[in-house]
């Protein structure tokens, strides 16, 4: 999921990156999208640090959403809860601890 979300967001914001002379804000957005892609790849490879990066990535979106309209905050909070539930279950812990 984070690979798809990161790739979609990266493609969506990329034209903005090219239009601005020094797109600092868009650059940060693109770096967050790249982090999501890297996170997704390493989640599939079973890396422990990637699940914590995924949770931090989603928590960042919850905090960011707090400064916008309520539906975004609710949606991101639900996504964080769902991702947390999936990544912190005992079966997931065994999966991530099984890879060196």
Buried (B, 14 or more C-beta within 10 A) or exposed (E): EBBEBBBEBBEEBBEBBEEEEEBEEBBEBBEBBBBBBBBBBBBEEBBBEBBEBBBEBBBBBBEEBEEEEEEBBEEBBEBBEEBBEEBEEEEBEEBBEEEE
